[in-house]
């Protein structure tokens, strides 16, 4: 399940990192306020577009990821059922062997 959340964690990190970069850039920028504001607007648009693109990509991949995980869970359940049935047969065979051993001694 943690793997499914990786996409949203990445997008959050991308956004926070970009925001931190913009703030640091503002503090260190050797240009006028008007130029800085224009750059901020441009960068904000770029970040929004990138965020929307990545969010769209993630939305496109999510159904396939869900199907893959569902298939893996169903496979694990089937293997568990098979293992339980095998173990049940082994236990029943041991019980039957013990019954035979007990009746032959009597």
Buried (B, 14 or more C-beta within 10 A) or exposed (E): EEEEEEBEEEBEEBBEEBEEEBEEEEEEEEEEEEEBEEBBEEBEEEBEEBBEEBEEEBEEEEEEEEEEEEEEEEEEEEEEEEEEEEEEEEEEEEEEEEEEEEEEEE
